[in-house]
Amino acid sequence: MSERSEFWLSHLSAIEAEGITTKAYAQREGLSPQALYQWRKRLVADARPRRTQRGGFAAIQIEPAIAARTDCTVVIDSELRLECAALPSVAWLVALSAALSERGR
């Protein structure tokens, strides 16, 4: 991931962690809200699987657990399933996707 992507990802992660609006965060940090929205869209799109070659990245599917609404399961493929206490942040999912893509999963 480039320095520029990491810069925006750190801001997007901070927004999620603080639980404030993107607009309020941008105003406080002196950033453009539009830039934050564009980078969020870009980083999520970059994390999506591409269907260009066989054996590429498998789609990530998030399934809420039936027992508790805050629990969820992240299904990577038939061999990898992550049980989470809460829905992971977009930044975490982007980082997971990038790591799995690098490993050819």
C-alpha positions, 0 to 999 in steps of 0.5 A: 500500500502506498504512503498516500493510501496509508495516510487516508486509511489512517484518517478513515480508521480514526473516523471509525474509531471515534464514531464521529461523522466524516464531515465533523472529522474533516472539519476538525482535521482541516481535510476535505470531506469529499476527499475522505469520501473518495478515498473510502470508496477507492480503498473499498473498491481496491479491496474487492476481488477481481475476476481476472484470473483463476485462483485469485482472491475469494469474495469476503462475505459478512454474515451477522450471527443469529444469536447476537446482533453485534456478532458476525462471521467473516467468511473468506472461503470454504477453509477460512472463517473468522468469528468476530465479536463485532463488525470489523471496520472498513479499514480492517477489512481493506487491510485483510483483503490486501494481506490475503491478496498478497498471499494469493488467497 
